[in-house]
Amino acid sequence: MKRTVIVFLLLIGIFASAFGQSAEKDEGSHAIDPRVNSAVFQVLDEYMTTFNAKDLNGWERTYQFPHYRLAGGKMSVLEKAGLRDSAKVFGELQKAGWDHSQWDHRNIIQASADKVHVDTRFSRYRADGSLIGHYESLYILTKEDGRWGIKFRSSYAE
C-alpha cells in the first residue's frame, strides 16, 4: 500500500513538472519580439486596408480559420473563406452611413512566438469625415503554418 502511494505521488510530481515546463514554453510575455511585432502590425494594416477597400477576399486572407468573432453578445464562427457575400457584409455598414474605418490604437499586450493579444480601438467614419463611433476590441492573432492571421476578434461594435 505504501509503495503504491509513493509511486502515485511520484507520477503526480513527474506530471506536474512536465506540465509546468510545457506551459512555460507557451506562456505569453509582455516582452515582444520585434519580428513578431512587425508581422502582427503588417497583418492588422492589411486587415484595415482591405476592409476599407471592401475587398472581402483580401480581408479574409488576414484571418485564420476557423475565425471567431464575439460582438453584440453573439459568437460567430467562419469555418473557411468565401462563405460570405460582399454586398451583405459591406452593404449593412454602408446603409448605416459607413465609408471607412481607421485604427485609433493597437497595443500588443501579450505575445508568444505563435500567439498575440492586441488591445485595439478603431473608429468608423462617414464619407464627409464625420465620426460614427469608436469601438474597443481585443484581437488575437496566431501563427499557423508559418503565417500570421487574425483568429479571434472580440468587439463592442455591432
N, CA, C and O of each residue as an XYZ file, in Angstrom:
632
protein
N       0.822     -1.198      0.000
C       0.000      0.000      0.000
C       0.867      1.263      0.000
O       0.645      2.179     -0.792
N       1.868      1.299      0.909
C       2.772      2.443      0.969
C       3.482      2.642     -0.358
O       3.624      3.767     -0.836
N       3.927      1.540     -0.948
C       4.649      1.611     -2.219
C       3.748      2.180     -3.314
O       4.214      2.974     -4.130
N       2.480      1.799     -3.354
C       1.535      2.310     -4.339
C       1.351      3.810     -4.176
O       1.320      4.542     -5.166
N       1.228      4.272     -2.947
C       1.065      5.694     -2.672
C       2.309      6.467     -3.118
O       2.194      7.543     -3.706
N       3.484      5.927     -2.842
C       4.731      6.588     -3.227
C       4.834      6.671     -4.756
O       5.188      7.716     -5.303
N       4.523      5.567     -5.436
C       4.565      5.563     -6.901
C       3.560      6.578     -7.447
O       3.871      7.319     -8.379
N       2.365      6.615     -6.874
C       1.335      7.550     -7.302
C       1.814      8.998     -7.117
O       1.642      9.822     -8.015
N       2.403      9.306     -5.980
C       2.900     10.657     -5.717
C       4.041     11.021     -6.662
O       4.132     12.160     -7.119
N       4.907     10.058     -6.954
C       5.989     10.305     -7.913
C       5.427     10.608     -9.299
O       5.903     11.518     -9.979
N       4.416      9.849     -9.717
C       3.796     10.091    -11.022
C       3.159     11.477    -11.072
O       3.273     12.180    -12.076
N       2.495     11.864     -9.999
C       1.902     13.206     -9.946
C       2.999     14.257    -10.046
O       2.845     15.244    -10.765
N       4.099     14.059     -9.336
C       5.216     15.003     -9.389
C       5.813     15.103    -10.780
O       6.124     16.199    -11.247
N       5.977     13.960    -11.452
C       6.516     13.955    -12.817
C       5.554     14.672    -13.756
O       5.982     15.475    -14.585
N       4.255     14.389    -13.634
C       3.255     15.032    -14.489
C       3.246     16.542    -14.261
O       3.234     17.321    -15.214
N       3.253     16.949    -12.991
C       3.223     18.381    -12.676
C       4.472     19.074    -13.214
O       4.396     20.185    -13.738
N       5.608     18.420    -13.083
C       6.849     19.007    -13.593
C       6.815     19.129    -15.110
O       7.181     20.166    -15.664
N       6.380     18.081    -15.772
C       6.312     18.106    -17.247
C       5.302     19.137    -17.715
O       5.559     19.867    -18.672
N       4.149     19.204    -17.046
C       3.128     20.168    -17.428
C       3.635     21.592    -17.221
O       3.424     22.460    -18.068
N       4.290     21.827    -16.113
C       4.827     23.152    -15.829
C       5.846     23.585    -16.859
O       5.869     24.752    -17.250
N       6.694     22.664    -17.309
C       7.693     23.005    -18.324
C       7.043     23.313    -19.649
O       7.439     24.272    -20.311
N       6.042     22.523    -20.070
C       5.422     22.773    -21.369
C       4.580     24.045    -21.327
O       4.522     24.782    -22.312
N       3.933     24.306    -20.202
C       3.136     25.527    -20.098
C       4.032     26.755    -20.165
O       3.653     27.779    -20.732
N       5.226     26.647    -19.580
C       6.157     27.772    -19.581
C       6.567     28.144    -21.006
O       6.727     29.327    -21.308
N       6.736     27.167    -21.875
C       7.142     27.428    -23.251
C       6.078     28.204    -24.018
O       6.413     29.016    -24.880
N       4.812     27.970    -23.723
C       3.714     28.594    -24.454
C       3.225     29.879    -23.796
O       2.331     30.544    -24.319
N       3.797     30.223    -22.672
C       3.332     31.353    -21.894
C       3.543     32.669    -22.632
O       4.601     32.901    -23.217
N       2.541     33.514    -22.598
C       2.669     34.830    -23.202
C       3.563     35.723    -22.358
O       3.738     35.491    -21.162
N       4.114     36.721    -22.975
C       5.028     37.625    -22.302
C       4.702     39.052    -22.690
O       4.099     39.302    -23.734
N       5.100     39.972    -21.855
C       4.940     41.383    -22.188
C       6.147     41.905    -22.971
O       6.123     43.022    -23.488
N       7.203     41.089    -23.056
C       8.375     41.425    -23.870
C       8.102     40.897    -25.280
O       7.997     39.688    -25.485
N       7.988     41.795    -26.234
C       7.575     41.423    -27.582
C       8.785     41.334    -28.507
O       9.573     42.275    -28.607
N       8.923     40.195    -29.182
C       9.964     40.025    -30.188
C       9.678     41.020    -31.321
O       8.561     41.033    -31.839
N      10.629     41.837    -31.714
C      10.395     42.830    -32.773
C       9.893     42.219    -34.086
O       9.133     42.857    -34.813
N      10.313     40.990    -34.390
C       9.829     40.332    -35.618
C       8.352     39.983    -35.508
O       7.607     40.100    -36.481
N       7.930     39.555    -34.328
C       6.513     39.263    -34.091
C       5.727     40.561    -34.173
O       4.679     40.616    -34.817
N       6.223     41.595    -33.530
C       5.581     42.909    -33.559
C       5.359     43.371    -34.999
O       4.256     43.786    -35.357
N       6.383     43.302    -35.803
C       6.302     43.738    -37.200
C       5.293     42.913    -37.991
O       4.493     43.470    -38.744
N       5.323     41.603    -37.829
C       4.406     40.722    -38.563
C       2.958     40.987    -38.171
O       2.076     41.016    -39.029
N       2.713     41.177    -36.894
C       1.353     41.416    -36.402
C       0.816     42.738    -36.938
O      -0.323     42.798    -37.402
N       1.616     43.795    -36.881
C       1.151     45.088    -37.374
C       0.948     45.069    -38.890
O       0.078     45.771    -39.406
N       1.736     44.280    -39.598
C       1.543     44.141    -41.040
C       0.190     43.498    -41.337
O      -0.513     43.936    -42.247
N      -0.180     42.466    -40.580
C      -1.490     41.825    -40.767
C      -2.605     42.814    -40.440
O      -3.576     42.920    -41.190
N      -2.476     43.537    -39.333
C      -3.518     44.489    -38.952
C      -3.642     45.630    -39.969
O      -4.749     46.093    -40.244
N      -2.527     46.082    -40.521
C      -2.579     47.108    -41.576
C      -3.324     46.575    -42.801
O      -4.174     47.262    -43.368
N      -2.999     45.355    -43.198
C      -3.654     44.740    -44.364
C      -5.146     44.512    -44.091
O      -5.981     44.688    -44.978
N      -5.462     44.124    -42.872
C      -6.851     43.929    -42.463
C      -7.651     45.216    -42.698
O      -8.719     45.185    -43.309
N      -7.126     46.350    -42.208
C      -7.854     47.605    -42.328
C      -7.881     48.098    -43.778
O      -8.899     48.619    -44.234
N      -6.785     47.939    -44.494
C      -6.726     48.370    -45.898
C      -7.739     47.616    -46.752
O      -8.465     48.227    -47.537
N      -7.794     46.299    -46.604
C      -8.728     45.504    -47.414
C     -10.171     45.725    -46.970
O     -11.085     45.687    -47.794
N     -10.380     45.956    -45.683
C     -11.720     46.260    -45.182
C     -12.235     47.555    -45.805
O     -13.359     47.607    -46.304
N     -11.410     48.592    -45.774
C     -11.819     49.879    -46.334
C     -11.996     49.817    -47.847
O     -12.788     50.575    -48.407
N     -11.274     48.930    -48.508
C     -11.411     48.748    -49.961
C     -12.615     47.865    -50.306
O     -12.919     47.640    -51.478
N     -13.293     47.371    -49.265
C     -14.434     46.463    -49.435
C     -14.028     45.235    -50.245
O     -14.800     44.708    -51.045
N     -12.792     44.800    -50.011
C     -12.206     43.635    -50.669
C     -12.369     42.436    -49.741
O     -11.480     42.135    -48.945
N     -13.503     41.757    -49.846
C     -13.807     40.650    -48.940
C     -12.766     39.541    -49.029
O     -12.355     39.006    -47.999
N     -12.333     39.187    -50.231
C     -11.329     38.124    -50.374
C     -10.016     38.512    -49.703
O      -9.427     37.708    -48.981
N      -9.558     39.733    -49.936
C      -8.335     40.205    -49.300
C      -8.474     40.292    -47.798
O      -7.553     39.949    -47.057
N      -9.637     40.754    -47.348
C      -9.902     40.873    -45.910
C      -9.829     39.508    -45.253
O      -9.215     39.351    -44.197
N     -10.459     38.515    -45.881
C     -10.449     37.166    -45.309
C      -9.061     36.531    -45.350
O      -8.789     35.608    -44.583
N      -8.181     37.008    -46.229
C      -6.804     36.483    -46.245
C      -6.032     36.909    -44.991
O      -4.971     36.354    -44.706
N      -6.544     37.875    -44.247
C      -5.893     38.276    -42.999
C      -6.373     37.421    -41.821
O      -5.878     37.583    -40.705
N      -7.308     36.535    -42.048
C      -7.865     35.670    -40.999
C      -7.113     34.347    -40.920
O      -6.415     33.946    -41.851
N      -7.277     33.685    -39.780
C      -7.001     32.258    -39.621
C      -8.370     31.598    -39.509
O      -9.305     32.182    -38.961
N      -8.482     30.394    -40.025
C      -9.753     29.676    -39.968
C      -9.608     28.410    -39.148
O      -8.560     27.764    -39.182
N     -10.663     28.044    -38.399
C     -11.877     28.827    -38.257
C     -11.583     30.172    -37.597
O     -10.650     30.313    -36.807
N     -12.412     31.153    -37.950
C     -12.258     32.525    -37.460
C     -13.452     32.834    -36.563
O     -14.597     32.557    -36.919
N     -13.171     33.411    -35.393
C     -14.212     33.667    -34.395
C     -14.387     35.164    -34.179
O     -13.422     35.929    -34.176
N     -15.660     35.565    -33.998
C     -15.951     36.967    -33.682
C     -17.037     37.012    -32.612
O     -18.092     36.394    -32.750
N     -16.759     37.751    -31.551
C     -17.730     37.969    -30.483
C     -18.090     39.451    -30.505
O     -17.262     40.308    -30.198
N     -19.339     39.738    -30.874
C     -19.810     41.125    -30.947
C     -21.315     41.132    -30.747
O     -22.010     40.198    -31.144
N     -21.802     42.179    -30.137
C     -23.237     42.276    -29.893
C     -23.770     41.124    -29.060
O     -24.938     40.752    -29.177
N     -22.909     40.554    -28.214
C     -23.316     39.451    -27.362
C     -23.446     38.118    -28.083
O     -23.928     37.144    -27.505
N     -23.022     38.066    -29.335
C     -23.143     36.827    -30.113
C     -21.795     36.387    -30.649
O     -20.996     37.201    -31.111
N     -21.557     35.083    -30.579
C     -20.342     34.498    -31.138
C     -20.665     33.997    -32.537
O     -21.641     33.276    -32.742
N     -19.834     34.387    -33.495
C     -19.983     33.836    -34.841
C     -18.692     33.123    -35.204
O     -17.605     33.510    -34.773
N     -18.831     32.082    -35.998
C     -17.689     31.291    -36.428
C     -17.734     31.210    -37.943
O     -18.748     30.830    -38.528
N     -16.636     31.569    -38.564
C     -16.497     31.447    -40.012
C     -15.519     30.306    -40.247
O     -14.327     30.438    -39.968
N     -16.015     29.198    -40.754
C     -15.210     27.986    -40.894
C     -14.125     28.099    -41.955
O     -13.041     27.535    -41.807
N     -14.423     28.836    -43.037
C     -13.443     28.994    -44.106
C     -13.773     30.235    -44.916
O     -14.860     30.800    -44.798
N     -12.825     30.651    -45.736
C     -13.017     31.836    -46.579
C     -14.060     31.541    -47.655
O     -14.301     30.391    -48.022
N     -14.675     32.629    -48.151
C     -15.579     32.510    -49.286
C     -17.013     32.142    -48.964
O     -17.787     31.840    -49.871
N     -17.381     32.161    -47.704
C     -18.745     31.776    -47.321
C     -19.696     32.965    -47.188
O     -20.899     32.782    -47.006
N     -19.159     34.171    -47.277
C     -19.992     35.356    -47.087
C     -20.138     36.123    -48.388
O     -19.322     36.000    -49.302
N     -21.193     36.914    -48.448
C     -21.474     37.754    -49.608
C     -20.971     39.173    -49.324
O     -21.334     39.780    -48.316
N     -20.142     39.685    -50.214
C     -19.550     41.007    -50.046
C     -20.607     42.103    -49.891
O     -20.464     43.002    -49.063
N     -21.672     42.017    -50.698
C     -22.724     43.040    -50.631
C     -23.387     43.047    -49.262
O     -23.742     44.108    -48.750
N     -23.556     41.884    -48.673
C     -24.182     41.822    -47.359
C     -23.234     42.336    -46.271
O     -23.638     43.105    -45.398
N     -21.974     41.906    -46.332
C     -21.006     42.305    -45.310
C     -20.820     43.817    -45.293
O     -20.929     44.446    -44.241
N     -20.539     44.402    -46.457
C     -20.260     45.832    -46.509
C     -21.524     46.667    -46.695
O     -21.562     47.827    -46.284
N     -22.547     46.099    -47.301
C     -23.791     46.823    -47.551
C     -24.486     47.267    -46.282
O     -25.008     48.380    -46.213
N     -24.497     46.405    -45.273
C     -25.136     46.759    -43.995
C     -24.424     47.950    -43.349
O     -25.068     48.850    -42.811
N     -23.113     47.945    -43.405
C     -22.354     49.074    -42.846
C     -22.622     50.357    -43.632
O     -22.799     51.426    -43.048
N     -22.651     50.239    -44.954
C     -22.881     51.419    -45.795
C     -24.277     51.992    -45.581
O     -24.456     53.209    -45.620
N     -25.266     51.133    -45.357
C     -26.621     51.611    -45.066
C     -26.643     52.452    -43.792
O     -27.445     53.375    -43.657
N     -25.755     52.119    -42.868
C     -25.662     52.863    -41.606
C     -24.797     54.120    -41.752
O     -24.554     54.825    -40.773
N     -24.331     54.401    -42.985
C     -23.559     55.612    -43.232
C     -22.058     55.423    -43.278
O     -21.323     56.380    -43.520
N     -21.586     54.198    -43.050
C     -20.142     53.938    -43.001
C     -19.485     54.130    -44.362
O     -20.007     53.711    -45.395
N     -18.320     54.778    -44.330
C     -17.496     54.918    -45.519
C     -16.129     54.256    -45.324
O     -15.624     53.584    -46.223
N     -15.532     54.451    -44.135
C     -14.228     53.862    -43.866
C     -13.988     53.799    -42.361
O     -14.695     54.414    -41.563
N     -12.968     53.034    -42.012
C     -12.563     52.889    -40.606
C     -11.077     53.147    -40.499
O     -10.351     53.110    -41.492
N     -10.629     53.413    -39.272
C      -9.189     53.535    -39.034
C      -8.874     53.106    -37.612
O      -9.709     53.203    -36.713
N      -7.653     52.630    -37.432
C      -7.196     52.266    -36.099
C      -6.941     53.533    -35.285
O      -6.332     54.480    -35.781
N      -7.402     53.549    -34.049
C      -7.058     54.615    -33.113
C      -5.839     54.207    -32.292
O      -4.944     55.014    -32.042
N      -5.820     52.953    -31.882
C      -4.627     52.397    -31.246
C      -4.615     50.885    -31.421
O      -5.649     50.243    -31.603
N      -3.402     50.343    -31.360
C      -3.175     48.898    -31.419
C      -2.000     48.623    -30.494
O      -0.857     48.955    -30.806
N      -2.292     48.022    -29.372
C      -1.263     47.765    -28.369
C      -1.161     46.267    -28.118
O      -2.111     45.638    -27.651
N      -0.013     45.712    -28.427
C       0.204     44.297    -28.109
C       0.371     44.218    -26.602
O       1.255     44.850    -26.024
N      -0.498     43.427    -25.974
C      -0.456     43.345    -24.519
C       0.193     42.062    -24.022
O       0.685     42.014    -22.894
N       0.199     41.020    -24.849
C       0.875     39.769    -24.525
C       1.241     39.093    -25.828
O       0.555     39.244    -26.838
N       2.343     38.340    -25.792
C       2.756     37.663    -27.015
C       3.624     36.461    -26.703
O       4.325     36.412    -25.693
N       3.555     35.501    -27.595
C       4.499     34.390    -27.619
C       4.950     34.285    -29.068
O       4.640     35.157    -29.880
N       5.666     33.245    -29.390
C       6.172     33.084    -30.753
C       5.053     32.787    -31.748
O       5.237     32.952    -32.954
N       3.878     32.346    -31.245
C       2.802     31.973    -32.170
C       1.409     32.465    -31.783
O       0.419     32.048    -32.384
N       1.320     33.352    -30.778
C       0.026     33.924    -30.414
C       0.234     35.299    -29.801
O       1.143     35.506    -28.998
N      -0.630     36.241    -30.195
C      -0.509     37.619    -29.716
C      -1.897     38.147    -29.360
O      -2.860     37.929    -30.096
N      -1.992     38.842    -28.227
C      -3.218     39.537    -27.830
C      -3.001     41.020    -28.097
O      -2.016     41.605    -27.646
N      -3.935     41.626    -28.839
C      -3.791     43.036    -29.198
C      -5.021     43.810    -28.722
O      -6.149     43.526    -29.125
N      -4.774     44.784    -27.864
C      -5.809     45.718    -27.413
C      -5.937     46.756    -28.528
O      -4.968     47.441    -28.856
N      -7.131     46.871    -29.107
C      -7.315     47.817    -30.209
C      -8.498     48.736    -29.941
O      -9.368     48.453    -29.117
N      -8.492     49.822    -30.653
C      -9.668     50.663    -30.773
C      -9.665     51.173    -32.204
O      -8.644     51.626    -32.720
N     -10.835     51.090    -32.835
C     -10.968     51.627    -34.184
C     -12.167     52.557    -34.213
O     -13.045     52.503    -33.351
N     -12.179     53.407    -35.222
C     -13.291     54.338    -35.409
C     -13.874     54.145    -36.794
O     -13.168     53.822    -37.749
N     -15.167     54.349    -36.882
C     -15.874     54.318    -38.161
C     -16.255     55.749    -38.532
O     -16.628     56.558    -37.682
N     -16.148     56.035    -39.841
C     -16.412     57.385    -40.340
C     -17.348     57.361    -41.542
O     -17.413     56.388    -42.294
N     -18.068     58.464    -41.692
C     -18.878     58.695    -42.889
C     -17.979     59.271    -43.984
O     -16.830     59.627    -43.722
N     -18.498     59.362    -45.199
C     -17.721     59.890    -46.336
C     -17.272     61.328    -46.100
O     -16.215     61.728    -46.588
N     -18.054     62.109    -45.361
C     -17.682     63.511    -45.103
C     -16.658     63.648    -43.968
O     -16.283     64.761    -43.601
N     -16.210     62.515    -43.414
C     -15.215     62.529    -42.347
C     -15.797     62.598    -40.957
O     -15.057     62.544    -39.975
N     -17.118     62.717    -40.850
C     -17.715     62.773    -39.514
C     -17.690     61.377    -38.872
O     -17.811     60.350    -39.539
N     -17.530     61.398    -37.572
C     -17.374     60.181    -36.787
C     -18.707     59.473    -36.570
O     -19.703     60.097    -36.207
N     -18.710     58.168    -36.796
C     -19.861     57.327    -36.436
C     -19.675     56.835    -35.008
O     -20.600     56.905    -34.198
N     -18.474     56.333    -34.696
C     -18.219     55.852    -33.343
C     -16.848     55.235    -33.186
O     -16.174     54.902    -34.162
N     -16.444     55.087    -31.912
C     -15.196     54.423    -31.531
C     -15.577     53.056    -30.962
O     -16.618     52.916    -30.320
N     -14.729     52.045    -31.200
C     -15.034     50.681    -30.753
C     -13.795     50.010    -30.187
O     -12.816     49.769    -30.893
N     -13.862     49.714    -28.894
C     -12.790     48.973    -28.231
C     -12.898     47.505    -28.627
O     -13.998     46.971    -28.761
N     -11.742     46.853    -28.814
C     -11.735     45.456    -29.240
C     -10.487     44.752    -28.738
O      -9.494     45.383    -28.377
N     -10.563     43.443    -28.724
C      -9.409     42.593    -28.467
C      -9.268     41.670    -29.669
O     -10.208     40.963    -30.033
N      -8.099     41.680    -30.276
C      -7.813     40.807    -31.414
C      -6.759     39.802    -30.961
O      -5.785     40.158    -30.298
N      -6.968     38.560    -31.325
C      -5.985     37.522    -31.067
C      -5.491     37.019    -32.413
O      -6.262     36.511    -33.226
N      -4.197     37.170    -32.631
C      -3.573     36.697    -33.864
C      -2.749     35.465    -33.543
O      -2.123     35.378    -32.487
N      -2.757     34.517    -34.464
C      -1.974     33.300    -34.301
C      -1.104     33.078    -35.530
O      -1.415     33.521    -36.635
N      -0.015     32.384    -35.296
C       0.856     31.983    -36.395
C       0.609     30.500    -36.635
O       0.931     29.657    -35.798
N       0.034     30.200    -37.787
C      -0.302     28.824    -38.143
C       0.289     28.532    -39.515
O       0.157     29.332    -40.441
N       0.927     27.402    -39.635
C       1.576     27.015    -40.896
C       2.502     28.116    -41.401
O       2.586     28.362    -42.605
N       3.197     28.778    -40.472
C       4.170     29.795    -40.833
C       3.596     31.151    -41.196
O       4.332     32.027    -41.650
N       2.280     31.348    -41.003
C       1.623     32.592    -41.411
C       0.836     33.177    -40.258
O       0.092     32.466    -39.582
N       1.001     34.486    -40.028
C       0.224     35.194    -39.012
C      -1.145     35.572    -39.584
O      -1.256     35.946    -40.752
N      -2.179     35.472    -38.756
C      -3.514     35.886    -39.144
C      -4.375     36.113    -37.917
O      -4.010     35.719    -36.809
N      -5.511     36.744    -38.118
C      -6.434     37.051    -37.024
C      -7.331     35.849    -36.793
O      -8.076     35.434    -37.681
N      -7.254     35.301    -35.601
C      -8.022     34.101    -35.241
C      -9.320     34.469    -34.523
O     -10.343     33.809    -34.708
N      -9.279     35.523    -33.702
C     -10.417     35.856    -32.851
C     -10.509     37.368    -32.692
O      -9.509     38.051    -32.475
N     -11.737     37.871    -32.805
C     -11.993     39.295    -32.555
C     -13.136     39.393    -31.553
O     -14.183     38.770    -31.729
N     -12.929     40.167    -30.519
C     -13.989     40.473    -29.566
C     -14.144     41.977    -29.588
O     -13.214     42.715    -29.266
N     -15.333     42.426    -29.973
C     -15.525     43.851    -30.220
C     -16.802     44.344    -29.563
O     -17.744     43.586    -29.329
N     -16.803     45.637    -29.274
C     -18.024     46.280    -28.805
C     -18.784     46.925    -29.951
O     -19.765     47.637    -29.734
N     -18.329     46.677    -31.168
C     -19.071     47.128    -32.361
C     -20.214     46.155    -32.614
O     -20.166     45.000    -32.191
N     -21.228     46.628    -33.300
C     -22.342     45.738    -33.629
C     -21.976     44.797    -34.753
O     -22.795     43.975    -35.163
